[in-house]
Structures are given as C-alpha cells and as structure tokens.
Amino acid sequence: MICDIMMPELDGYGVLHLLRKNTATENIPFIFLTAKTERTDFRKGMEMGADDYITKPFDDIELLNAIEIRLKKYDVLQGKYSPDEKGVSGLITDLNASGMMRLDPDNYETTDLARKLTVYMEGRRPKYLYYVKKGKVKAFRVHEDGKEYITNLFSAGDYIGYLPLLENKVYEDSAVVLEDAELSQIPKDEFLDMLYKDIHIATKFIRLIAQNVQDKEERLLSLAYGSLRKRIAKALIDIHSKFGGNSTAGDQPSTSPPLDISREDIAQYVGTATESLIRTLSDFKSEKLVDIKDGKIRIADLKKLQTMLY
C-alpha cells in the first residue's frame, strides 16, 4: 500500500489506522509517500506502524527499492517457522538475509569451550545471545534432590538464551557443553535494539517464542502424566530431530546417524533413572524400534516411534 498523507475527508494517518485495525489488512506493507517533511510527521507515521516514509520529490529507484525490501519482509513475516530453536534460528537467518536485521554471527566475538565447560549458570543475568557455530550444548535444572533435568538441547545453527533477554530475567537453568563447541557472543543490547526497532519483527518473534514456551510446558506435562515408554519415545524423536542431521523415517539403522548423546543425558531429558531408560531401550531394540551397536543408539523405525505417542 502506497499512500499520501494530505488527502480530503480521510488523511493517510486515518487510512493506516483503519488498515491496522482490520485483521485482513493489518500485515499489508504500508509506505507513506508525502510532501510532509517534518520530523514529527515522520515519527507519527512510523509509530502508527508504517513500514517506510518517503518524502516528495522522490527518486523512482528509491521507491522501487523500498517496495522490494518491504515485500521481502512480508514474505519472512508470513513464513511458517517451527516453535523451537530451529524455527527461531531460521527466522533470524531469514531476517538477516532480507536485510531487516544485522546479526551475522561471524561479526561477533567467539569463544571456544571444551566438553563439560559452563556456558551460563542459573540465577545469573544474561549478557549475550549465543549462537552455536559448532558443537552441542545442553540446558538443565537441578532438582532439590540433586538430580539433573535437561530442559533443552542445542546444536550448530541454534541461538541460545533469547528468552531471558526478552523477559529481562535471570537464567532459569544452566547450560553446559556436551561436545566441544564454538559460540558467537552477540551483546544483549545489540540484539534487543535490532529486534525492537521494527514492531512487526518483534511481534513475529514474540509469537514464536510464546509457541516455544507452550511446547515446553506440554513436554513437562507429558513427563508428569505420560507412560515411560511414550516419554522415552518422545525423547528419542526430539534428540533425533535436533542431532540426527537430515535422516528420515525411511533410513536404515546402518545409514541413520547415531544419537550422539550419553544414556545419562537421555535419562535426564526424559526425567527418569538411567537404569529405567536402559531397560526400555532394550525393549525397543527387541521390537526393532531402535538399533544398538557398539554402544551407539540409532533410530530403526521412526514412524513406529512417532505413532507410539498417540
């Protein structure tokens, strides 16, 4: 939508206000093209949700470039992203590629952390958004009885720690390296400034985060009420999705990559004793759901594991 401001009966601000109130038109890219050059007019237009503000006289190429950028933004914001770390990472990657955000992990300081080293600790204030360039990381909490419960797993391409940054809260869990990792450290203020400079981007991001939180709550409920077999099946599927590369349900055990994570960590992710996990894995092996060779677990029948959840 390209709209002037000074028009009879209903001015451009009124047009924008009505469009943004209607769910059928609220996400249409909107550009003001006007002779009003006062800074207060510009600020008013952008605060109302305009995507751009171009003053007359204008250059044809300037207008076409603005339209192209806004259409790219529209495509990204209308895109479907999974409500997890991969979805968040995909959204940020697409925003970077479209030029709407400048969070290239290669432009920030990196840190190399060996296995078992701490990324952050529960109760501490976050200073960075972390990006996993290589390696694996687990996030966990420690129960009152001293047992660990894994809250999340991260691998190359994932962003870590965005939720406490958005909520301006301390970390509610701790993160430790599972496999030697290289992490980019994006300063908190830079991430938040880039996110909140565009209300449409911020809204998309926060909605995705809300879905992610809901999914985690559902996983906690499944830990409380689901059978052990279902919980372990769900954990294997989750870990396969996060660490299993591009393998699919049709892959054979010999070609499907192993789940490169210890049994103790799987048990912590499930919320059960390691001995109970081992017994259930043995049952899964006899049922040809998994294959265990040289201590490595491979998914043998992903579809049957998935149907076990329903």
N, C-alpha and C positions, 0 to 999 in steps of 0.2 A: 504494500500500500504506500503510495507516494502522495503526500497531502500538503497543501498550503496551510498557513495559519490564519491569515486575514481573509475571511470569507463571510458573506452575508448570512444572517439568521443563525447559523451554527458554525462556529470557528473551528480551526483544526484541533484545538485542545478538547473541544466537545466531541469531535469525531473519535479521537483517540480514547477518550473516557468511555464512550459507548461501546467501542470495539473491544476494549479490555474487560468490560463487564459481561460480555456475551461469550459463553464457553465455546461457541462455534467459531469465533473470530479472535479469541484472546491471544493466540500464538502466531497470528499472521505478522510477518516482519513489517515494521512501520517506519517510514522515513519522512521527516519534515523537510520540505523544500520551500524556503520562505525568504522574504526580504527583511524579516526582523532579525537584527544582528546583535541586540543587547544580550549581555551575558545572563541576565535574569531570565530572558525568554528561553535561552538555550538550557539553562538549569531546570526550568519548569518543565520543558518538553521531555528531558531525559528522566526527571524524577517521576513523570507520569507513565513512563515505560516505553518511550520512543526508542527505536534501535539506532537511529542516526539523525543528525540535524545538519542539513546543508543549506548554506545561505546563497542568495542570488547576488550578483551573477555567478553562475556555476559553470564548471567545465564538464563537457559531456562524459569524458573518461572518468572523472571523479564520481559522477552519479552512477555510471555502469559498474565501477569498482565497488561502490557502496552496496549496490544491489547484489552483486556476486557474493560478497562477504556475508550479507545477511541471509541469502538463500543457503549458503553452506552452513551457517549457524542453525538455520531452521531444520536442515536435514539431520544435524547432530542431535539437536534437542528433541526431535521427533523419533529418534532412533530407539530401538529396544535394547536395553542392557540388563544382564542378569544381576539380581540383587545380592552380589557378593563382591569379593576383592577383584575378581577378573572383570566384572562389569564396571566397577569404579575405575579400574585401570584403563579399560577400553574407552570409557567416557573421557578421561583426562587425555589419553593419547589422541583421540579424535579432536578434542578441543585444541590441543597443541597443533595438530596438523592443519586445522582450519584457520589458525592464527588468532583464535579468540583467547587462548591462554599461552603463556610463555613459561612452561615448567619443564623444559628439556633437562632430564636428569644428568646428562653429560656436562651441563653448565654449572653443576654444583659440586662442592667438596664431597669426596667419597671416603669411606672408612672400610678397612678390611678387618673382618672379625673371624677368628677361628671357632671351631665347634665348641659349644658349651659356654661361650662368652655371652654376656648380657647386652642386649640392645637398649632396653629400658626397664625400669622397675616400677612395680605397683606403688601408688602413692606419690610418685614424682610428677612434677609439672612438665608437660611436653614442650620441647623447644624446636622440634623438627617434624616434618613429614618425611618418612623414609621411603625410598624406592629400592627394591631388591634387584640389583643388576645381575647377580648370580648367587647360587646357594639356596638354602632353605632355613626358615625361621619358624619357631612355634611360640604362640602366646598362651599363657596359662595362669591359673589362680591356684593358691594353696589353701586347702580346707583347714578347719580348726584342728582336725586330727592329723594334720601334716601331709596328707595325700595331695598330689597334684591333679588338677583337672584342666585339660587342654581346651582353650576357648577358640583357637583358630590356628590355621596353618598357612604359611606363605611361601611362595617360590618366585623364581625370576619373572619380572614383569609386574609384580604386585606392589601397591602402595600400602604402607603400614602407618597406623597412628592418626588417621584423619578424624576419627570420631571425637577423641578428647580435645583435639584442636578446635573443632566446630563448637563443641559444648563448653569450651574453656574450663575443663575439669582436669583433675589429676588422672593418671593412668589407673584403670580399674583392674589391670592384670599386668604381668611381666612378660617380656619377650627374650628368648634365648636362641642362639644359633644352633640349628640341627646339623647343618653341613656348611663347611667354610663358606663365608658369604662376603659379598661386596655390596655395600649400601650407599646410595646417594643421600645426602642430608639437605633437604630443602627447608630453609628457615621458615618458621611459623608465620611471621608477619608477611613474607612474600606470598606464601600460599593463600592466606586469608585475603590479602589485598586483591590478588588476581581473581579469586573466586567471587568476592562480593562486589566487584566493580560492575558486574552485569547481573541484574536481578533475575533474568531468565536462566542464566547458567547456574546461579546459586539455588534457584528453585528446583531445577532438574537434579542437581547434585544432592540436595537435601531429601528429595523424594526417594532417590535411590538408596540413600543411607537409611531412611525410615524402613524401606523394604528389607534391607540387610538386617536391621535390628529385629524386625519381626521374624525373619527366618531363624535368627539365633535363638529367639525366645521359643520358637516351635521346636528347635533341636533340644533345648533344655527340658521342655515338656516331654519330649519323646524319651529322654534319659530317665525321667521320673516314672513314666507310665508304660513305655514300650517294653516288649519282651527283650531278653538279652540277645536272642538271635536277630531280631529286627534291628536292634541298636548296633550290633556288630556289622550287619549287612550295610546299614546306612553309613557307618564309619568307613568301611572299605570303599563304598561308592564315592564318598566325599574325597577320600585320600587319592583314589584313582583319578578323580576329576582334577584335583589340584596338582598332583605329582606324576600322573600317568602319561603325560605327553599327549599325542594325538591318536592313541589306540582307541578302538571302538569295540562294540559288543561282539563283533564277529571275529576278532583276533584270536589266534590260538595261544595257549599258555606258553608255548615255546618262543613266540614272537612278541607277545604282550610284555611291556617292560615291568619289572618287579616293582612292588611298592617299597620304595627306598626309605623305610622308616622302621624303627625298632618295635618289637612287640610291646615293650613297656610304654612307649609313646602312644601306640594304638589303644592300649588299655586305658590310658589317661584321657584320651579323646572320647572313648566310649563312656568312661566313668565306671569301670569295673576292675576287678582284680586280674592281674596278668594270668594267673592260673585258669580263671574262668574263660578268658579270651582264648588261651591255647586249646582248651577242651573244645570250644565252639569251632575254632579253626580246623581242628581235627575232624569234626563232624562235617564241616563244609567241604573238606578235602574228599571225604568218603562219598559225599553227594555230588562230587565233580563241579562244585561251585568255585573252588579255588584250587590252585596247584602250588604245592610247597616243595621246593627243590633247593638243596644246599642252603637251607635256612631262609630262602627268599620266597615271599608270597606273591603270586601272580593271580589276577582275576581270570578264571577259566570260563565262566558263563555270566557275563554282566547282566543280561536280560533276566535271568532267573533270580539273581540277587535283587534286582530292581522290583520284580513282581512280589518278592517276599515282604516288601514294605506295605503292601495294600491288602 
